[in-house]
Amino acid sequence: MENKTKAETFIGFAIRAKKFRIGMNASQTLKKINLIIVCHTASDNTKKEAYKLAAKHRCKIIETVIKTLSELTFRENAKVMAIADSALSKAILDNSEKDFIARN
């Protein structure tokens, strides 16, 4: 079994707590977003849409570096993930050293 980073563990917690949406359309259905994670393999257009959503919700946006979002979430073709929990978002940000790049 490979070692997970703390940020990956907190992403797992968000999934288990059902405090997330994957995909642009699904993310837009959330009333409150605390953090957006974008995959480094996402298209420029998808990234642009994610930045607009982050601006609308006044939340931070981070981009994966090493692993794809699909690998982190075990969901095929995941390009955008929105986290709707402030404590989990903070925990992911606090532990996202080398796995993510802050984008705003």
Backbone as CSV, one residue per row, in Angstrom:
resi,resn,N_x,N_y,N_z,CA_x,CA_y,CA_z,C_x,C_y,C_z
1,MET,0.843,-1.195,0.000,0.000,0.000,0.000,0.879,1.246,0.000
2,GLU,0.523,2.171,-0.855,1.329,3.386,-0.938,0.957,4.355,0.180
3,ASN,1.898,5.219,0.508,1.633,6.216,1.537,0.857,7.378,0.948
4,LYS,-0.226,7.711,1.614,-1.024,8.867,1.192,-0.501,10.097,1.896
5,THR,-0.593,11.226,1.221,-0.249,12.477,1.882,-1.430,12.873,2.768
6,LYS,-1.181,13.799,3.674,-2.266,14.269,4.542,-3.377,14.903,3.721
7,ALA,-3.000,15.675,2.711,-4.009,16.323,1.865,-4.913,15.285,1.204
8,GLU,-4.322,14.184,0.712,-5.111,13.111,0.100,-6.077,12.501,1.108
9,THR,-5.601,12.336,2.327,-6.445,11.785,3.390,-7.640,12.691,3.650
10,PHE,-7.401,14.005,3.705,-8.494,14.946,3.948,-9.469,14.994,2.769
11,ILE,-8.959,14.809,1.550,-9.847,14.724,0.385,-10.741,13.492,0.544
12,GLY,-10.154,12.401,1.004,-10.922,11.180,1.279,-12.002,11.410,2.321
13,PHE,-11.662,12.171,3.366,-12.654,12.504,4.407,-13.811,13.299,3.802
14,ALA,-13.488,14.261,2.944,-14.526,15.090,2.308,-15.470,14.218,1.478
15,ILE,-14.891,13.223,0.791,-15.708,12.317,-0.030,-16.609,11.475,0.866
16,ARG,-16.031,10.920,1.932,-16.844,10.087,2.837,-17.936,10.885,3.534
17,ALA,-17.647,12.159,3.817,-18.626,13.014,4.495,-19.626,13.612,3.493
18,LYS,-19.439,13.291,2.213,-20.294,13.820,1.142,-20.339,15.352,1.135
19,LYS,-19.180,15.958,1.378,-19.053,17.419,1.393,-18.302,17.878,0.142
20,PHE,-18.657,17.335,-0.999,-17.926,17.630,-2.228,-18.829,17.462,-3.452
21,ARG,-18.364,17.992,-4.573,-18.959,17.713,-5.884,-17.801,17.563,-6.851
22,ILE,-17.969,16.667,-7.810,-16.951,16.492,-8.841,-17.559,16.885,-10.174
23,GLY,-16.842,17.695,-10.919,-17.314,18.167,-12.217,-17.803,19.601,-12.127
24,MET,-17.674,20.329,-13.207,-18.060,21.738,-13.228,-19.542,21.916,-12.944
25,ASN,-20.391,21.178,-13.664,-21.842,21.341,-13.498,-22.296,20.978,-12.090
26,ALA,-21.792,19.892,-11.565,-22.163,19.471,-10.210,-21.680,20.485,-9.185
27,SER,-20.478,21.012,-9.380,-19.914,21.995,-8.445,-20.762,23.259,-8.397
28,GLN,-21.314,23.640,-9.538,-22.119,24.860,-9.595,-23.429,24.734,-8.830
29,THR,-23.834,23.503,-8.470,-25.082,23.316,-7.725,-24.908,23.594,-6.230
30,LEU,-23.672,23.671,-5.771,-23.434,23.920,-4.346,-23.728,25.375,-3.987
31,LYS,-24.328,25.571,-2.822,-24.608,26.936,-2.360,-23.353,27.599,-1.804
32,LYS,-22.498,26.808,-1.154,-21.274,27.331,-0.540,-20.114,26.435,-0.925
33,ILE,-19.070,27.044,-1.463,-17.852,26.297,-1.793,-16.708,26.925,-1.014
34,ASN,-15.918,26.078,-0.342,-14.787,26.564,0.442,-13.449,26.385,-0.270
35,LEU,-13.393,25.435,-1.201,-12.141,25.157,-1.908,-12.453,24.472,-3.229
36,ILE,-11.707,24.841,-4.261,-11.830,24.166,-5.556,-10.477,23.549,-5.884
37,ILE,-10.512,22.288,-6.285,-9.298,21.589,-6.713,-9.453,21.299,-8.200
38,VAL,-8.453,21.723,-8.974,-8.470,21.518,-10.421,-7.344,20.561,-10.778
39,CYS,-7.615,19.648,-11.676,-6.598,18.702,-12.132,-5.655,19.389,-13.119
40,HIS,-4.377,19.065,-13.028,-3.414,19.672,-13.956,-3.648,19.233,-15.400
41,THR,-4.447,18.179,-15.600,-4.742,17.710,-16.955,-6.014,18.333,-17.527
42,ALA,-6.667,19.197,-16.751,-7.906,19.832,-17.225,-7.615,20.786,-18.378
43,SER,-8.583,20.965,-19.249,-8.416,21.882,-20.385,-8.371,23.321,-19.882
44,ASP,-7.829,24.204,-20.706,-7.752,25.623,-20.342,-9.144,26.190,-20.089
45,ASN,-10.108,25.745,-20.893,-11.474,26.219,-20.741,-12.056,25.790,-19.379
46,THR,-11.802,24.552,-18.998,-12.283,24.049,-17.699,-11.635,24.823,-16.567
47,LYS,-10.341,25.078,-16.687,-9.635,25.837,-15.652,-10.223,27.244,-15.535
48,LYS,-10.518,27.863,-16.691,-11.093,29.208,-16.703,-12.450,29.212,-15.988
49,GLU,-13.272,28.199,-16.269,-14.580,28.079,-15.609,-14.410,27.895,-14.098
50,ALA,-13.407,27.117,-13.701,-13.143,26.877,-12.273,-12.731,28.175,-11.582
51,TYR,-11.918,29.008,-12.261,-11.506,30.293,-11.674,-12.706,31.218,-11.501
52,LYS,-13.620,31.200,-12.486,-14.840,32.009,-12.378,-15.661,31.569,-11.173
53,LEU,-15.785,30.247,-11.003,-16.553,29.704,-9.875,-15.891,30.073,-8.549
54,ALA,-14.569,30.012,-8.510,-13.823,30.371,-7.290,-14.035,31.848,-6.959
55,ALA,-14.031,32.695,-7.988,-14.240,34.126,-7.775,-15.653,34.384,-7.251
56,LYS,-16.611,33.684,-7.828,-18.015,33.839,-7.420,-18.203,33.471,-5.943
57,HIS,-17.547,32.398,-5.510,-17.694,31.924,-4.130,-16.621,32.475,-3.195
58,ARG,-15.729,33.302,-3.746,-14.620,33.876,-2.973,-13.856,32.798,-2.201
59,CYS,-13.487,31.742,-2.925,-12.760,30.652,-2.276,-11.412,30.434,-2.965
60,LYS,-10.555,29.702,-2.320,-9.237,29.383,-2.875,-9.376,28.302,-3.940
61,ILE,-8.405,28.289,-4.835,-8.360,27.262,-5.870,-6.937,26.702,-5.910
62,ILE,-6.825,25.389,-5.936,-5.507,24.756,-6.024,-5.508,23.781,-7.195
63,GLU,-4.318,23.536,-7.716,-4.180,22.639,-8.861,-3.289,21.468,-8.489
64,THR,-3.675,20.269,-8.928,-2.862,19.088,-8.642,-1.523,19.211,-9.362
65,VAL,-0.500,18.552,-8.825,0.817,18.592,-9.444,1.252,17.191,-9.865
66,ILE,1.290,16.263,-8.917,1.822,14.927,-9.169,0.730,13.975,-9.659
67,LYS,-0.289,13.804,-8.850,-1.374,12.889,-9.198,-2.501,13.645,-9.892
68,THR,-3.285,12.906,-10.670,-4.459,13.528,-11.284,-5.595,13.508,-10.273
69,LEU,-6.592,14.310,-10.515,-7.750,14.336,-9.622,-8.468,12.989,-9.656
70,SER,-8.436,12.311,-10.785,-9.039,10.975,-10.884,-8.360,9.998,-9.927
71,GLU,-7.028,10.094,-9.835,-6.292,9.218,-8.915,-6.592,9.550,-7.456
72,LEU,-6.795,10.835,-7.171,-7.066,11.254,-5.796,-8.473,10.893,-5.350
73,THR,-9.427,10.908,-6.274,-10.839,10.705,-5.914,-11.377,9.337,-6.326
74,PHE,-10.595,8.576,-7.092,-11.021,7.275,-7.624,-12.273,7.404,-8.485
75,ARG,-12.378,8.532,-9.197,-13.483,8.753,-10.119,-12.907,9.077,-11.487
76,GLU,-13.413,8.385,-12.497,-12.891,8.534,-13.843,-13.096,9.949,-14.388
77,ASN,-12.107,10.460,-15.068,-12.169,11.766,-15.741,-12.529,12.940,-14.835
78,ALA,-12.172,12.872,-13.573,-12.436,13.998,-12.659,-11.455,15.119,-12.988
79,LYS,-11.984,16.305,-13.257,-11.130,17.449,-13.593,-11.284,18.593,-12.596
80,VAL,-12.464,18.698,-11.977,-12.738,19.765,-11.012,-13.447,19.163,-9.811
81,MET,-13.004,19.573,-8.625,-13.659,19.116,-7.394,-13.898,20.319,-6.495
82,ALA,-15.110,20.426,-5.986,-15.443,21.504,-5.059,-15.655,20.892,-3.679
83,ILE,-15.042,21.499,-2.666,-15.191,21.037,-1.279,-16.098,22.030,-0.557
84,ALA,-17.119,21.509,0.107,-18.113,22.370,0.754,-18.049,22.250,2.276
85,ASP,-16.840,22.197,2.811,-16.679,22.112,4.262,-15.458,22.949,4.632
86,SER,-15.661,23.951,5.487,-14.567,24.884,5.770,-13.405,24.221,6.515
87,ALA,-13.701,23.336,7.467,-12.625,22.683,8.234,-11.796,21.763,7.335
88,LEU,-12.463,20.980,6.494,-11.731,20.082,5.583,-10.955,20.874,4.544
89,SER,-11.530,21.972,4.059,-10.828,22.816,3.085,-9.549,23.379,3.685
90,LYS,-9.657,23.864,4.910,-8.481,24.408,5.601,-7.431,23.319,5.807
91,ALA,-7.874,22.134,6.211,-6.944,21.020,6.433,-6.231,20.633,5.135
92,ILE,-6.960,20.619,4.018,-6.343,20.295,2.724,-5.316,21.373,2.358
93,LEU,-5.707,22.636,2.519,-4.781,23.736,2.202,-3.539,23.711,3.091
94,ASP,-3.738,23.445,4.379,-2.611,23.431,5.323,-1.629,22.298,5.051
95,ASN,-2.093,21.249,4.370,-1.249,20.076,4.141,-0.966,19.821,2.661
96,SER,-1.063,20.860,1.853,-0.955,20.650,0.407,0.399,21.034,-0.180
97,GLU,1.459,20.955,0.629,2.805,21.410,0.233,3.192,21.095,-1.209
98,LYS,3.601,19.865,-1.488,4.181,19.558,-2.798,3.174,18.947,-3.770
99,ASP,1.979,18.624,-3.291,1.006,17.942,-4.139,0.125,18.890,-4.943
100,PHE,0.071,20.144,-4.501,-0.821,21.107,-5.153,-0.119,22.459,-5.280
101,ILE,-0.590,23.250,-6.258,-0.106,24.618,-6.426,-1.290,25.533,-6.172
102,ALA,-1.113,26.498,-5.272,-2.172,27.488,-5.024,-2.268,28.383,-6.255
103,ARG,-3.462,28.659,-6.710,-3.634,29.422,-7.941,-4.216,30.812,-7.763
104,ASN,-4.677,31.185,-6.581,-5.178,32.556,-6.449,-4.956,33.084,-5.040
